[in-house]
Amino acid sequence: MAKREKKERNKGSAGNNRKSGEDFLLLNSKKEGVIETESGLQYLVVEEVAGVKPGMLDTIKIHQRALLLDGKILADTYRENKTEEVKVDELIEGLQEGLQMMGVGSRYKFWVAADLAWGKKGTGNKIPPNAVLSFDIRLVEIC
């Protein structure tokens, strides 16, 4: 019985995450400068540089700060002062879309809905189910 109660609590938190995430995205979309793509990805251009834009198969260097909506930091290369090298096609769907809009040197903030991130499952302890994620990304280089 304890297992069933735990499972029901988890469903509740996933439902709460979905609802709070939807509410956040609705309010965020109305903020000045926030743009929403057809897929539902929201972004704000912090600094635009008309540099070369990466493609899906490119490896790039980025600075990023990734957060949950409650402010919990998932990653912060700015604080570590060390860029991260990643392949665009290995990132979550929302970042794949967003990074391809950025010129090298640009800095954007992204808000990624759960269905463009880790969805209903989350990633275990780090990212809960149905979590909306916030990213502050600077595209440093296309490798």
PENORGI-V656373 format. One record per helix or strand of 3 or more residues. SS is the DSSP state (hx for helix, st for strand). FROM is the first residue (numbers start at 1). LEN is the number of residues. If there is no record, write none. Layout:
BEGIN
[[SS FROM LEN] [SS FROM LEN]]
END
This chain:
BEGIN
[[hx 2 27] [st 42 6] [st 59 10] [st 73 4] [hx 77 4] [st 84 4] [hx 88 3] [hx 93 7] [st 107 6] [hx 114 3] [st 133 10]]
END
